[in-house]
Amino acid sequence: MKKPILTALIIAFVSTPKLVAASFLPPDLIDDFANILSWIVLIAMPIGLIAAFWYVHIMPEVIAKRRKHPQQDAIHALCILSLFFAGLLWPLAYLWAYTRPTMYKLAYGTDKYEPLDKEHQEEVK
């Protein structure tokens, strides 16, 4: 006799309608969250993507300066040109930043770019 009553109570409990939300937020905060998310997608994401695109395009120049590449100015120019050619020249600039010119050491005695200090610049003038 207890089993049919217990079964009826379980069925009644399971079949009663409940307030269900399809979001992790309360219903009054859903619109505010959607507004914040839309501003992030429309404003912050493009700015972040542009900054990442710019950083990737100047990376060969940064590598060349860190490694004291003797042709770092030309690598900088190629990085800027790559921006206008939709990034097609960027792999060349990246490879160029990691290579050394073959005849530079023969001509200048070193394969690193060493800028002249102020005393030697005055002597050259």
VENVEN-V639639 format. One record per pair of residues at least 12 apart in sequence whose ideal C-beta (glycine too) atoms are under 8 Angstrom apart, sorted by sequence separation. I is the first residue (numbers start at 1). J is the second residue. D is the distance in whole Angstrom. If there is no record, write none. Layout:
BEGIN
I&J&D + I&J&D
END
This chain:
BEGIN
64&76&8 + 61&75&6 + 78&92&6 + 79&93&5 + 60&75&6 + 61&76&5 + 78&93&4 + 60&78&8 + 61&79&5 + 75&93&5 + 78&96&7 + 60&79&6 + 58&79&6 + 75&96&5 + 57&79&6 + 74&96&8 + 75&97&5 + 57&82&6 + 71&96&7 + 57&83&6 + 69&97&6 + 57&87&7 + 60&90&7 + 67&97&7 + 70&100&8 + 71&101&6 + 63&94&8 + 67&98&8 + 69&100&8 + 70&101&6 + 61&93&8 + 64&96&8 + 57&90&6 + 60&93&4 + 64&97&4 + 71&104&8 + 56&90&7 + 60&94&5 + 63&97&4 + 70&104&5 + 59&94&7 + 63&98&7 + 60&96&7 + 61&97&7 + 60&97&4 + 70&108&7 + 70&111&7 + 72&113&6 + 70&112&7 + 69&112&8 + 70&113&4 + 68&112&4 + 69&113&6 + 67&112&8 + 68&113&5 + 68&114&7
END
